[in-house]
Amino acid sequence: MNAEILHRGFDGLRFTVTTDILPELREELVAAKAEAIRTNADAMIERGGIAFAVRRKGGMAFSAHTGEYGAEWYFLDPENRPANNPGVTVDFRAFLLASGGLQAARVHFEDCMAALGIPYVETQLRVSRVDFAVDILAPWFEPEREALVAPQGTRVTEGAGVEETETHGTGTRITGLRAGAVVNRQLAIYDKRAEVIAKGKSGWLTIWNHARTEAGRPLLDLTDPDKSRVWRFELRLGSKQLRNRWEMRNWADLEAMIGDAFTDFGQRMRYCIVGTDRNRSRWPLHELWQAVTVAIDGSLASMRSGVIPQDVKAANREEHKRMLDGQLLGLLVSRAATEDIADAEAFYAFVRRHAGALMDAGREHPVPVDERLAKAHARYRFR
């Protein structure tokens, strides 16, 4: 068995911006949406040399796109925007990311925001999803649910598409597995060839054949599944990982740490060779998963800092606790000296007695302890 990687790269990226569109743009979008509803077709507007196709849908908001090599744009109506909801959401198209990566997405974002005249600063950006995909030519492969080793409690979904279902002696051929949740961490393994055929996404065949040509190999013939079945391993990171664990917000954060996040992903969720060891964490990695992790490490090596923000916070917290404990001990020694405590055994007895006195003082203090703790929490940002 061998695995040939045909593509590796970002496949999904979503940003939100806490800002509002200006009145002039709102009026133009209102008119374009009305035209789209009237004609039942996208209405085009042009800003700064960039064409935006405005859809009829969107409810109280506006939905537009800039083509297969652009992005999906969602604008909340500033006159009806719910409190605390970002006014702009941008979902970058897979072909833009496949052909140009994060840099192309960033350039497109900045060009469009400038053309639309939408005011914003970097602190208003929030990244809410990033996907990375590895496409592997492996006609012999069929995913097994049991081979997925994921953190306890991770939900695993097994799929078998009707069009691609084939009956063998062992049952129905599985065409996809999915584990985890998009808002957190999700792994999807699925038959990308089947999707390309079903949805007419011939652009992926062009990408794969380019890789084959570069390697001096013949072009793929999708009519022969036994020689052209391509499996996609898609790693998806949602807001709980990006914002809470990794504290990524803007473009600079992504470029500095997204490699760390996906490397960590590959260690926490794995596809293995099913073994007899009851401890599944000791199962050996499947050769395709090894190829996936090597591809990710190689592609994102420049986007790694080697540091997890939560680890830094934990280290800072522990250091601060040590400092406070040292100060407390010093103060207790000084306080014991005022009571003429002369030896260690008497000091320890004094500490036990004095703890009770301090508790009584806390209860009698004019400012409740709960309120004082809340103020102390506000000063320390370690979590």
Contacts in CASP RR format, 6 or more apart in sequence:
PFRMAT RR
TARGET T0000
AUTHOR 0000-0000-0000
METHOD contacts of the structure
MODEL  1
MNAEILHRGFDGLRFTVTTDILPELREELVAAKAEAIRTNADAMIERGGI
AFAVRRKGGMAFSAHTGEYGAEWYFLDPENRPANNPGVTVDFRAFLLASG
GLQAARVHFEDCMAALGIPYVETQLRVSRVDFAVDILAPWFEPEREALVA
PQGTRVTEGAGVEETETHGTGTRITGLRAGAVVNRQLAIYDKRAEVIAKG
KSGWLTIWNHARTEAGRPLLDLTDPDKSRVWRFELRLGSKQLRNRWEMRN
WADLEAMIGDAFTDFGQRMRYCIVGTDRNRSRWPLHELWQAVTVAIDGSL
ASMRSGVIPQDVKAANREEHKRMLDGQLLGLLVSRAATEDIADAEAFYAF
VRRHAGALMDAGREHPVPVDERLAKAHARYRFR
1 138 0 8 1.000
1 140 0 8 1.000
1 287 0 8 1.000
3 136 0 8 1.000
3 137 0 8 1.000
3 138 0 8 1.000
3 287 0 8 1.000
3 288 0 8 1.000
3 291 0 8 1.000
4 136 0 8 1.000
4 137 0 8 1.000
4 138 0 8 1.000
4 215 0 8 1.000
4 217 0 8 1.000
5 134 0 8 1.000
5 135 0 8 1.000
5 136 0 8 1.000
5 137 0 8 1.000
5 211 0 8 1.000
5 291 0 8 1.000
5 295 0 8 1.000
6 135 0 8 1.000
6 136 0 8 1.000
6 137 0 8 1.000
6 207 0 8 1.000
6 208 0 8 1.000
6 211 0 8 1.000
6 212 0 8 1.000
6 230 0 8 1.000
7 98 0 8 1.000
7 133 0 8 1.000
7 134 0 8 1.000
7 135 0 8 1.000
7 204 0 8 1.000
7 207 0 8 1.000
7 208 0 8 1.000
7 211 0 8 1.000
8 132 0 8 1.000
8 133 0 8 1.000
8 134 0 8 1.000
8 135 0 8 1.000
8 295 0 8 1.000
8 296 0 8 1.000
8 299 0 8 1.000
9 97 0 8 1.000
9 98 0 8 1.000
9 101 0 8 1.000
9 132 0 8 1.000
9 133 0 8 1.000
9 134 0 8 1.000
9 299 0 8 1.000
10 97 0 8 1.000
10 98 0 8 1.000
10 101 0 8 1.000
10 102 0 8 1.000
10 105 0 8 1.000
10 130 0 8 1.000
10 131 0 8 1.000
10 132 0 8 1.000
10 133 0 8 1.000
11 94 0 8 1.000
11 97 0 8 1.000
11 98 0 8 1.000
11 131 0 8 1.000
11 132 0 8 1.000
11 133 0 8 1.000
11 234 0 8 1.000
12 91 0 8 1.000
12 92 0 8 1.000
12 94 0 8 1.000
12 97 0 8 1.000
12 129 0 8 1.000
12 130 0 8 1.000
12 131 0 8 1.000
13 91 0 8 1.000
13 92 0 8 1.000
13 97 0 8 1.000
13 102 0 8 1.000
13 105 0 8 1.000
13 127 0 8 1.000
13 129 0 8 1.000
13 130 0 8 1.000
13 131 0 8 1.000
14 89 0 8 1.000
14 90 0 8 1.000
14 91 0 8 1.000
14 92 0 8 1.000
14 127 0 8 1.000
14 128 0 8 1.000
14 129 0 8 1.000
14 130 0 8 1.000
15 89 0 8 1.000
15 90 0 8 1.000
15 109 0 8 1.000
15 125 0 8 1.000
15 126 0 8 1.000
15 127 0 8 1.000
15 128 0 8 1.000
16 86 0 8 1.000
16 87 0 8 1.000
16 88 0 8 1.000
16 89 0 8 1.000
16 90 0 8 1.000
16 125 0 8 1.000
16 126 0 8 1.000
16 128 0 8 1.000
17 86 0 8 1.000
17 87 0 8 1.000
17 88 0 8 1.000
17 89 0 8 1.000
17 90 0 8 1.000
17 113 0 8 1.000
17 118 0 8 1.000
17 120 0 8 1.000
17 124 0 8 1.000
17 125 0 8 1.000
17 126 0 8 1.000
18 86 0 8 1.000
18 87 0 8 1.000
18 120 0 8 1.000
18 124 0 8 1.000
18 126 0 8 1.000
19 86 0 8 1.000
19 87 0 8 1.000
19 88 0 8 1.000
19 118 0 8 1.000
19 119 0 8 1.000
19 120 0 8 1.000
19 124 0 8 1.000
20 76 0 8 1.000
20 78 0 8 1.000
20 81 0 8 1.000
20 87 0 8 1.000
20 118 0 8 1.000
21 29 0 8 1.000
21 75 0 8 1.000
21 78 0 8 1.000
21 87 0 8 1.000
21 88 0 8 1.000
21 116 0 8 1.000
21 118 0 8 1.000
22 117 0 8 1.000
22 118 0 8 1.000
22 119 0 8 1.000
23 78 0 8 1.000
25 47 0 8 1.000
25 75 0 8 1.000
25 116 0 8 1.000
25 117 0 8 1.000
25 118 0 8 1.000
26 77 0 8 1.000
26 78 0 8 1.000
26 79 0 8 1.000
28 45 0 8 1.000
29 45 0 8 1.000
29 54 0 8 1.000
29 62 0 8 1.000
29 64 0 8 1.000
29 75 0 8 1.000
30 62 0 8 1.000
32 43 0 8 1.000
32 44 0 8 1.000
32 45 0 8 1.000
32 54 0 8 1.000
32 64 0 8 1.000
33 43 0 8 1.000
33 54 0 8 1.000
33 55 0 8 1.000
33 56 0 8 1.000
33 58 0 8 1.000
33 62 0 8 1.000
35 43 0 8 1.000
35 54 0 8 1.000
36 42 0 8 1.000
36 43 0 8 1.000
36 54 0 8 1.000
36 55 0 8 1.000
36 56 0 8 1.000
37 56 0 8 1.000
40 56 0 8 1.000
42 53 0 8 1.000
42 54 0 8 1.000
42 55 0 8 1.000
42 56 0 8 1.000
43 53 0 8 1.000
43 54 0 8 1.000
44 51 0 8 1.000
44 52 0 8 1.000
44 53 0 8 1.000
44 54 0 8 1.000
45 51 0 8 1.000
45 52 0 8 1.000
45 54 0 8 1.000
45 64 0 8 1.000
46 52 0 8 1.000
47 112 0 8 1.000
47 115 0 8 1.000
47 116 0 8 1.000
47 117 0 8 1.000
48 114 0 8 1.000
48 115 0 8 1.000
49 115 0 8 1.000
50 66 0 8 1.000
50 111 0 8 1.000
50 112 0 8 1.000
50 115 0 8 1.000
51 66 0 8 1.000
52 64 0 8 1.000
52 65 0 8 1.000
52 66 0 8 1.000
52 73 0 8 1.000
52 112 0 8 1.000
52 116 0 8 1.000
53 64 0 8 1.000
53 65 0 8 1.000
53 66 0 8 1.000
53 67 0 8 1.000
54 62 0 8 1.000
54 63 0 8 1.000
54 64 0 8 1.000
55 63 0 8 1.000
55 64 0 8 1.000
55 65 0 8 1.000
57 63 0 8 1.000
58 74 0 8 1.000
60 76 0 8 1.000
60 77 0 8 1.000
60 80 0 8 1.000
61 74 0 8 1.000
61 75 0 8 1.000
61 76 0 8 1.000
61 77 0 8 1.000
62 74 0 8 1.000
62 75 0 8 1.000
62 77 0 8 1.000
63 72 0 8 1.000
63 73 0 8 1.000
63 74 0 8 1.000
64 72 0 8 1.000
64 73 0 8 1.000
64 75 0 8 1.000
65 71 0 8 1.000
65 72 0 8 1.000
65 73 0 8 1.000
65 93 0 8 1.000
66 73 0 8 1.000
66 108 0 8 1.000
66 112 0 8 1.000
67 93 0 8 1.000
68 93 0 8 1.000
68 95 0 8 1.000
68 96 0 8 1.000
69 93 0 8 1.000
69 95 0 8 1.000
69 96 0 8 1.000
69 99 0 8 1.000
70 92 0 8 1.000
70 93 0 8 1.000
70 95 0 8 1.000
70 96 0 8 1.000
70 108 0 8 1.000
71 90 0 8 1.000
71 91 0 8 1.000
71 92 0 8 1.000
71 93 0 8 1.000
71 96 0 8 1.000
71 105 0 8 1.000
71 108 0 8 1.000
71 109 0 8 1.000
71 112 0 8 1.000
72 90 0 8 1.000
72 91 0 8 1.000
72 92 0 8 1.000
72 93 0 8 1.000
73 88 0 8 1.000
73 89 0 8 1.000
73 90 0 8 1.000
73 91 0 8 1.000
73 112 0 8 1.000
74 88 0 8 1.000
74 89 0 8 1.000
74 90 0 8 1.000
74 91 0 8 1.000
75 87 0 8 1.000
75 88 0 8 1.000
76 82 0 8 1.000
76 85 0 8 1.000
76 86 0 8 1.000
76 87 0 8 1.000
76 88 0 8 1.000
78 87 0 8 1.000
81 87 0 8 1.000
86 126 0 8 1.000
88 118 0 8 1.000
88 120 0 8 1.000
90 109 0 8 1.000
90 112 0 8 1.000
92 105 0 8 1.000
92 108 0 8 1.000
92 109 0 8 1.000
95 203 0 8 1.000
96 104 0 8 1.000
96 105 0 8 1.000
96 108 0 8 1.000
97 104 0 8 1.000
97 105 0 8 1.000
98 207 0 8 1.000
102 251 0 8 1.000
102 254 0 8 1.000
102 255 0 8 1.000
102 258 0 8 1.000
106 251 0 8 1.000
113 120 0 8 1.000
122 249 0 8 1.000
122 250 0 8 1.000
122 251 0 8 1.000
122 252 0 8 1.000
123 249 0 8 1.000
123 250 0 8 1.000
125 249 0 8 1.000
125 250 0 8 1.000
125 251 0 8 1.000
126 239 0 8 1.000
126 243 0 8 1.000
126 249 0 8 1.000
127 242 0 8 1.000
127 243 0 8 1.000
127 248 0 8 1.000
127 249 0 8 1.000
127 250 0 8 1.000
127 253 0 8 1.000
127 254 0 8 1.000
128 238 0 8 1.000
128 239 0 8 1.000
128 242 0 8 1.000
128 243 0 8 1.000
129 182 0 8 1.000
129 236 0 8 1.000
129 237 0 8 1.000
129 238 0 8 1.000
129 239 0 8 1.000
129 242 0 8 1.000
130 236 0 8 1.000
130 237 0 8 1.000
130 238 0 8 1.000
130 242 0 8 1.000
130 254 0 8 1.000
130 258 0 8 1.000
130 261 0 8 1.000
131 234 0 8 1.000
131 235 0 8 1.000
131 236 0 8 1.000
131 237 0 8 1.000
132 234 0 8 1.000
132 235 0 8 1.000
132 262 0 8 1.000
132 296 0 8 1.000
132 299 0 8 1.000
132 300 0 8 1.000
133 232 0 8 1.000
133 233 0 8 1.000
133 234 0 8 1.000
133 235 0 8 1.000
134 232 0 8 1.000
134 233 0 8 1.000
134 234 0 8 1.000
134 291 0 8 1.000
134 292 0 8 1.000
134 295 0 8 1.000
134 296 0 8 1.000
135 192 0 8 1.000
135 204 0 8 1.000
135 208 0 8 1.000
135 230 0 8 1.000
135 231 0 8 1.000
135 232 0 8 1.000
136 230 0 8 1.000
136 231 0 8 1.000
136 232 0 8 1.000
136 233 0 8 1.000
136 288 0 8 1.000
136 291 0 8 1.000
136 292 0 8 1.000
137 208 0 8 1.000
137 220 0 8 1.000
137 228 0 8 1.000
137 229 0 8 1.000
137 230 0 8 1.000
138 229 0 8 1.000
138 230 0 8 1.000
138 231 0 8 1.000
138 288 0 8 1.000
139 225 0 8 1.000
139 226 0 8 1.000
139 227 0 8 1.000
139 228 0 8 1.000
139 229 0 8 1.000
141 229 0 8 1.000
141 231 0 8 1.000
141 288 0 8 1.000
142 173 0 8 1.000
142 174 0 8 1.000
143 174 0 8 1.000
143 176 0 8 1.000
143 177 0 8 1.000
143 189 0 8 1.000
143 231 0 8 1.000
143 271 0 8 1.000
144 174 0 8 1.000
144 274 0 8 1.000
145 156 0 8 1.000
145 158 0 8 1.000
145 174 0 8 1.000
145 177 0 8 1.000
146 274 0 8 1.000
147 271 0 8 1.000
147 272 0 8 1.000
147 273 0 8 1.000
147 274 0 8 1.000
147 283 0 8 1.000
147 286 0 8 1.000
148 156 0 8 1.000
148 177 0 8 1.000
148 179 0 8 1.000
148 187 0 8 1.000
148 269 0 8 1.000
148 270 0 8 1.000
148 271 0 8 1.000
148 272 0 8 1.000
149 269 0 8 1.000
149 270 0 8 1.000
149 271 0 8 1.000
149 272 0 8 1.000
149 280 0 8 1.000
149 281 0 8 1.000
149 283 0 8 1.000
150 156 0 8 1.000
150 179 0 8 1.000
150 180 0 8 1.000
150 187 0 8 1.000
150 268 0 8 1.000
150 269 0 8 1.000
150 270 0 8 1.000
151 268 0 8 1.000
151 269 0 8 1.000
154 179 0 8 1.000
154 180 0 8 1.000
154 269 0 8 1.000
155 179 0 8 1.000
155 180 0 8 1.000
155 181 0 8 1.000
156 177 0 8 1.000
156 178 0 8 1.000
156 179 0 8 1.000
156 180 0 8 1.000
157 177 0 8 1.000
157 178 0 8 1.000
157 179 0 8 1.000
158 174 0 8 1.000
158 176 0 8 1.000
158 177 0 8 1.000
159 174 0 8 1.000
159 175 0 8 1.000
159 176 0 8 1.000
159 177 0 8 1.000
159 178 0 8 1.000
160 172 0 8 1.000
160 173 0 8 1.000
160 174 0 8 1.000
160 175 0 8 1.000
160 176 0 8 1.000
161 175 0 8 1.000
161 194 0 8 1.000
163 194 0 8 1.000
163 198 0 8 1.000
164 173 0 8 1.000
164 175 0 8 1.000
164 191 0 8 1.000
164 194 0 8 1.000
165 172 0 8 1.000
165 173 0 8 1.000
165 175 0 8 1.000
166 172 0 8 1.000
166 173 0 8 1.000
175 190 0 8 1.000
175 191 0 8 1.000
175 194 0 8 1.000
176 188 0 8 1.000
176 189 0 8 1.000
176 190 0 8 1.000
176 191 0 8 1.000
177 187 0 8 1.000
177 188 0 8 1.000
177 189 0 8 1.000
177 190 0 8 1.000
178 186 0 8 1.000
178 187 0 8 1.000
178 188 0 8 1.000
178 189 0 8 1.000
178 190 0 8 1.000
179 186 0 8 1.000
179 187 0 8 1.000
179 269 0 8 1.000
180 186 0 8 1.000
180 187 0 8 1.000
180 269 0 8 1.000
182 236 0 8 1.000
182 238 0 8 1.000
183 238 0 8 1.000
183 239 0 8 1.000
183 240 0 8 1.000
184 238 0 8 1.000
184 240 0 8 1.000
184 241 0 8 1.000
185 236 0 8 1.000
185 237 0 8 1.000
185 238 0 8 1.000
185 240 0 8 1.000
185 241 0 8 1.000
185 265 0 8 1.000
185 268 0 8 1.000
185 269 0 8 1.000
186 235 0 8 1.000
186 236 0 8 1.000
186 238 0 8 1.000
187 233 0 8 1.000
187 234 0 8 1.000
187 235 0 8 1.000
187 236 0 8 1.000
187 265 0 8 1.000
187 269 0 8 1.000
187 271 0 8 1.000
188 232 0 8 1.000
188 233 0 8 1.000
188 234 0 8 1.000
188 236 0 8 1.000
189 231 0 8 1.000
189 232 0 8 1.000
189 233 0 8 1.000
189 234 0 8 1.000
189 271 0 8 1.000
190 231 0 8 1.000
190 232 0 8 1.000
190 234 0 8 1.000
191 229 0 8 1.000
191 230 0 8 1.000
191 231 0 8 1.000
191 232 0 8 1.000
192 204 0 8 1.000
192 230 0 8 1.000
192 231 0 8 1.000
192 232 0 8 1.000
193 222 0 8 1.000
193 225 0 8 1.000
193 228 0 8 1.000
193 229 0 8 1.000
193 230 0 8 1.000
195 201 0 8 1.000
196 202 0 8 1.000
196 203 0 8 1.000
196 204 0 8 1.000
196 205 0 8 1.000
196 222 0 8 1.000
196 230 0 8 1.000
197 222 0 8 1.000
205 220 0 8 1.000
205 222 0 8 1.000
208 220 0 8 1.000
208 230 0 8 1.000
209 219 0 8 1.000
209 220 0 8 1.000
212 218 0 8 1.000
212 219 0 8 1.000
212 220 0 8 1.000
213 219 0 8 1.000
220 227 0 8 1.000
220 228 0 8 1.000
220 230 0 8 1.000
221 227 0 8 1.000
221 228 0 8 1.000
222 228 0 8 1.000
231 288 0 8 1.000
233 271 0 8 1.000
233 288 0 8 1.000
233 289 0 8 1.000
233 292 0 8 1.000
235 262 0 8 1.000
235 265 0 8 1.000
235 266 0 8 1.000
235 296 0 8 1.000
237 261 0 8 1.000
237 262 0 8 1.000
237 265 0 8 1.000
241 261 0 8 1.000
241 265 0 8 1.000
242 248 0 8 1.000
242 261 0 8 1.000
243 249 0 8 1.000
245 261 0 8 1.000
245 308 0 8 1.000
245 309 0 8 1.000
245 310 0 8 1.000
246 253 0 8 1.000
246 257 0 8 1.000
246 260 0 8 1.000
246 261 0 8 1.000
246 308 0 8 1.000
246 309 0 8 1.000
247 253 0 8 1.000
247 309 0 8 1.000
247 310 0 8 1.000
248 254 0 8 1.000
248 257 0 8 1.000
248 258 0 8 1.000
248 261 0 8 1.000
254 303 0 8 1.000
255 303 0 8 1.000
256 303 0 8 1.000
256 305 0 8 1.000
257 303 0 8 1.000
257 304 0 8 1.000
257 305 0 8 1.000
257 309 0 8 1.000
258 300 0 8 1.000
258 303 0 8 1.000
259 296 0 8 1.000
259 300 0 8 1.000
259 301 0 8 1.000
259 303 0 8 1.000
259 304 0 8 1.000
260 303 0 8 1.000
260 304 0 8 1.000
260 305 0 8 1.000
260 306 0 8 1.000
260 307 0 8 1.000
260 308 0 8 1.000
262 296 0 8 1.000
262 300 0 8 1.000
263 293 0 8 1.000
263 296 0 8 1.000
263 297 0 8 1.000
263 300 0 8 1.000
263 304 0 8 1.000
264 308 0 8 1.000
266 292 0 8 1.000
266 293 0 8 1.000
266 296 0 8 1.000
270 285 0 8 1.000
270 289 0 8 1.000
271 285 0 8 1.000
271 286 0 8 1.000
271 288 0 8 1.000
271 289 0 8 1.000
271 292 0 8 1.000
272 280 0 8 1.000
272 283 0 8 1.000
272 284 0 8 1.000
272 285 0 8 1.000
272 286 0 8 1.000
272 289 0 8 1.000
273 283 0 8 1.000
273 284 0 8 1.000
273 285 0 8 1.000
273 286 0 8 1.000
274 283 0 8 1.000
275 283 0 8 1.000
277 283 0 8 1.000
285 293 0 8 1.000
313 382 0 8 1.000
313 383 0 8 1.000
314 382 0 8 1.000
316 382 0 8 1.000
317 380 0 8 1.000
317 382 0 8 1.000
320 380 0 8 1.000
320 382 0 8 1.000
332 347 0 8 1.000
332 350 0 8 1.000
332 351 0 8 1.000
332 354 0 8 1.000
333 347 0 8 1.000
335 354 0 8 1.000
336 346 0 8 1.000
336 347 0 8 1.000
336 350 0 8 1.000
336 351 0 8 1.000
339 350 0 8 1.000
341 347 0 8 1.000
341 350 0 8 1.000
362 369 0 8 1.000
363 369 0 8 1.000
365 372 0 8 1.000
END
